Amino acid sequence: MTTPPEPSVPPGRSPRPGRKLGPIAPTVGSAHRAWLDPMRESYLASGLTLSDLSTRVRFAKSKLSELLRGVGLYPRWEIVYLLATELGMPNWPLYRLWCQAAFEAHKSSEWVDDCTERTTILTATHTAPPLDHRAFRELVETDYLLFAQAFLDDDQRDAAVDDTFDILWLSWDDALASQDTRRYAWNVLRATVMARTPHRDGWPELGMAAFDTAVLKSLIDPADRLDQIAESLKLFTAMSRLPAHQLDVMVLRRLYGLPPENVSALLGVSLAAVRSDERHATRFLESVLCPPPPTEGNTP
């Protein structure tokens, strides 16, 4: 997710004084960014200044600026919770994401417990997401898990999808206000999955998928299975070089066999775009896997 530009000033408010909030530090990890991006968006949309927040949460303005840019030490939950309360953010998905980022920052379980001791009752209360968020999750979760499974092992797959819906919960108003909620949500899923996916030479690895194809499961002979794995690995290595939108379509269409209409609905793009992406991706893969023989004039 990217940080939006400074919004227009809400009616009745004076222009925000002072410097604009700086960008997120490049050293911020993916788990930290997962909750920091929505918090920054909530702050920028609130019309509040850092001075306003400083007064309300009784925390130095400079420290709030550091927290919202991911600078310095990883923040303790107490201040994140107070800031989220002022910004009207749900604390349960925020807390889950904050905990994961704390462990990514090499914080101990004792440190996490100590941070949350004063807010245990409020933090531990599992509140339900909005009804339309829950309905959306029920509609797409199975297919989201399929996509994540192409890149991640089972535990990482489940965590990535859970994180996706937590991030969506934190930014649900933005998702609903976007041009297409399905497309907004897919972009969150993709960014979350890719942040966890091993990459080689800048390309995501699809190696796990080679062991989970329908063709492979139908084979009994060990030699046939080895040949199929080798063929699948070659195919998926080529697939990983596709542009993002073509890769998504090919994973859903060719690996899992979803109908084009389902892929269109899932990605929030037109059916024509799905068919075009599949056509261009197929041509690329054929050129890589089945290159034309050299012409007689080019034969060494």
C-alpha positions in Angstrom: 0.0 0.0 0.0 1.2 3.5 -0.8 0.8 6.6 1.3 -1.8 8.9 -0.2 -1.1 12.5 -0.9 -2.1 15.1 1.7 -5.9 15.4 1.5 -7.8 18.6 1.1 -8.7 20.4 4.3 -12.1 19.3 5.7 -14.8 22.0 5.8 -14.6 24.2 8.8 -10.9 23.5 9.4 -7.9 25.8 8.9 -5.1 24.6 6.7 -2.7 22.3 8.6 0.3 24.3 9.8 3.9 23.2 9.7 5.6 20.6 7.6 3.8 17.8 6.0 4.4 14.3 7.4 7.5 12.8 5.9 7.5 9.4 4.1 7.9 6.1 5.8 11.5 5.2 6.4 12.9 2.7 3.8 14.1 0.4 6.7 10.5 -0.3 7.8 9.7 -4.0 7.4 6.6 -5.4 5.7 4.8 -6.4 8.9 5.4 -2.9 10.4 4.2 -1.2 7.3 1.0 -3.3 7.3 -0.4 -1.4 10.2 1.6 1.9 9.8 0.2 2.6 6.3 -3.5 2.5 7.5 -2.6 4.6 10.6 -0.9 7.3 8.4 -3.9 7.3 6.1 -6.3 7.7 9.1 -4.1 10.6 10.4 -3.9 12.3 7.0 -7.7 12.0 6.5 -8.5 13.2 10.1 -7.5 16.9 9.5 -5.7 16.8 12.9 -2.2 18.2 13.3 0.7 16.5 15.2 0.2 19.3 17.8 -3.4 18.2 18.2 -2.5 14.6 18.7 0.3 15.5 21.0 -2.1 17.4 23.2 -4.7 14.6 23.2 -2.4 11.6 23.8 0.2 13.6 25.9 3.1 12.4 23.8 5.8 14.6 22.3 5.1 15.8 18.8 8.5 14.8 17.6 8.0 11.3 18.9 4.6 11.1 17.1 6.3 12.1 13.9 8.9 9.4 14.4 6.2 6.8 15.1 4.2 7.8 11.9 7.4 7.6 9.8 8.7 4.3 11.3 11.8 6.1 12.6 13.6 5.0 15.7 12.7 2.2 18.1 9.7 0.1 17.4 6.8 1.8 19.3 5.2 0.3 22.4 1.6 -0.7 22.2 0.3 1.8 24.7 1.1 4.8 22.5 -0.1 3.0 19.3 -3.4 2.2 21.1 -3.9 5.8 22.3 -3.1 7.2 18.9 -5.5 4.7 17.2 -8.2 5.6 19.6 -7.9 9.2 18.7 -8.0 8.4 15.0 -11.0 6.0 15.4 -9.2 2.9 14.3 -10.4 -0.6 15.4 -7.9 -1.9 18.0 -8.2 -5.7 17.4 -6.8 -6.0 13.9 -4.3 -3.2 14.7 -3.1 -5.2 17.7 -2.6 -8.4 15.7 -0.6 -6.6 13.1 1.4 -4.7 15.7 2.3 -8.0 17.5 3.6 -9.6 14.3 5.7 -6.5 13.5 7.1 -6.5 17.0 8.4 -10.1 16.5 9.7 -9.1 13.1 11.6 -6.3 14.9 13.1 -9.1 17.2 11.1 -8.0 20.3 10.6 -10.8 22.8 7.2 -12.2 24.0 8.0 -10.6 27.4 8.4 -7.2 25.8 5.1 -7.6 24.0 3.3 -8.7 27.2 4.8 -5.8 29.1 3.7 -3.3 26.5 0.1 -4.5 26.6 -0.3 -5.1 30.3 -2.1 -1.7 30.9 -4.5 -2.3 28.1 -5.0 -6.0 28.4 -8.8 -5.9 28.7 -9.4 -3.6 25.8 -6.7 -5.2 23.6 -7.8 -8.8 24.2 -11.5 -8.0 23.4 -12.1 -9.6 20.0 -14.5 -7.2 18.3 -16.2 -8.2 15.1 -15.4 -6.4 11.8 -18.2 -4.5 9.9 -20.9 -6.7 8.5 -20.1 -5.9 4.9 -16.4 -6.7 5.6 -17.4 -10.1 7.0 -19.6 -10.8 4.0 -16.8 -9.8 1.6 -14.4 -12.2 3.4 -16.8 -15.1 3.2 -17.1 -14.4 -0.5 -13.4 -14.3 -1.5 -11.4 -16.0 1.3 -11.2 -19.4 -0.4 -9.9 -18.0 -3.6 -7.4 -15.7 -1.7 -6.0 -18.8 0.0 -5.6 -20.5 -3.4 -3.6 -17.6 -4.7 -1.4 -17.4 -1.6 -0.8 -21.1 -1.7 0.9 -20.8 -5.1 3.7 -18.9 -3.4 3.7 -19.8 0.3 3.7 -22.8 2.6 0.5 -23.5 4.6 1.4 -21.5 7.7 2.6 -18.5 5.7 -0.4 -18.7 3.4 -2.9 -18.6 6.3 -1.0 -15.7 8.0 -0.9 -13.7 4.8 -4.6 -14.0 4.2 -5.4 -13.2 7.8 -3.2 -10.1 7.6 -4.9 -9.1 4.4 -8.3 -9.0 6.0 -6.9 -7.2 9.1 -5.4 -4.5 6.8 -8.7 -4.3 5.0 -10.5 -3.9 8.3 -8.3 -1.0 9.2 -8.8 0.7 5.8 -12.3 -0.5 5.1 -13.7 3.0 4.5 -11.0 3.6 1.9 -11.8 0.3 0.3 -15.5 1.1 0.0 -14.7 4.6 -1.3 -12.3 3.3 -3.9 -13.3 2.8 -7.6 -13.7 -0.9 -7.1 -13.5 -2.6 -3.6 -12.6 -5.9 -5.1 -9.6 -4.4 -6.9 -8.6 -2.5 -3.8 -8.7 -5.7 -1.7 -6.8 -7.7 -4.3 -4.0 -5.2 -4.3 -3.8 -5.5 -0.5 -3.7 -9.3 -0.8 -1.1 -9.3 -3.5 1.2 -6.9 -1.6 0.9 -9.0 1.5 1.6 -12.3 -0.2 4.5 -10.8 -2.2 6.1 -9.4 1.0 6.3 -12.9 2.3 7.2 -14.7 -0.9 10.9 -15.6 -1.6 12.3 -13.8 -4.6 15.1 -14.7 -6.9 16.7 -12.0 -9.0 13.7 -9.7 -8.2 11.1 -12.3 -9.3 8.7 -14.2 -7.0 9.4 -17.9 -6.7 6.5 -20.2 -7.7 8.4 -23.4 -6.8 5.9 -24.5 -4.2 3.2 -24.6 -6.9 5.0 -27.3 -8.8 4.2 -29.8 -6.1 0.5 -28.9 -6.0 -0.8 -29.3 -9.5 -3.8 -31.4 -10.5 -1.7 -33.2 -13.2 0.9 -34.2 -10.6 -1.7 -35.5 -8.2 -3.2 -37.7 -11.0 0.2 -39.5 -11.7 1.1 -42.7 -9.8 4.4 -43.8 -11.4 7.4 -42.1 -9.6 9.2 -41.5 -12.8 6.2 -39.8 -14.4 5.9 -37.7 -11.3 9.5 -36.6 -11.4 9.2 -35.7 -15.1 6.0 -33.7 -14.3 7.7 -31.8 -11.4 10.6 -30.9 -13.7 8.2 -29.7 -16.4 6.1 -27.7 -13.8 9.2 -26.1 -12.3 10.3 -24.9 -15.8 6.8 -23.5 -16.5 6.5 -21.7 -13.1 9.9 -20.2 -13.4 8.8 -18.7 -16.7 5.5 -17.6 -15.2 7.2 -15.7 -12.4 8.7 -13.4 -15.1 5.3 -12.3 -16.2 4.0 -8.8 -15.4 2.0 -8.8 -12.1 -1.5 -8.7 -13.6 -0.7 -11.4 -16.1 0.9 -13.6 -13.4 -2.2 -13.3 -11.2 -4.5 -14.3 -14.1 -2.3 -17.3 -15.0 -2.1 -18.6 -11.5 -5.9 -18.4 -11.1 -6.7 -19.7 -14.6 -4.0 -22.3 -15.4 -2.9 -23.5 -11.9 -6.4 -23.6 -10.3 -8.7 -23.6 -13.3 -11.0 -20.7 -12.2 -13.3 -19.7 -15.0 -12.5 -16.3 -16.6 -15.7 -14.8 -15.2 -14.7 -15.7 -11.7 -11.2 -14.3 -12.2 -12.7 -11.1 -13.5 -14.9 -10.7 -10.4 -12.1 -11.7 -8.0 -9.6 -9.2 -9.4 -12.1 -6.4 -10.0 -11.2 -6.1 -13.7 -13.1 -6.5 -16.9 -13.6 -9.9 -18.5 -11.9 -8.5 -21.6 -8.8 -7.6 -19.5 -8.6 -11.1 -18.1 -8.7 -12.7 -21.6 -6.2 -10.2 -22.9 -3.8 -10.9 -20.0 -4.1 -14.7 -20.5 -3.5 -14.4 -24.2 -0.4 -12.3 -23.9 0.9 -14.4 -21.0 0.4 -17.6 -23.1 2.3 -16.2 -26.0 5.2 -15.2 -23.7 5.3 -18.7 -22.1 5.2 -20.4 -25.5 8.1 -18.3 -26.7 10.2 -19.2 -23.7 9.2 -22.9 -23.3 8.8 -23.7 -27.0 11.1 -21.4 -29.0 11.0 -21.7 -32.8 13.9 -23.8 -34.3 16.7 -21.7 -35.7 16.5 -21.0 -39.4 18.9 -22.7 -41.7 20.7 -19.4 -42.4 21.4 -19.0 -38.6 22.6 -22.5 -38.0 26.2 -22.5 -36.9 
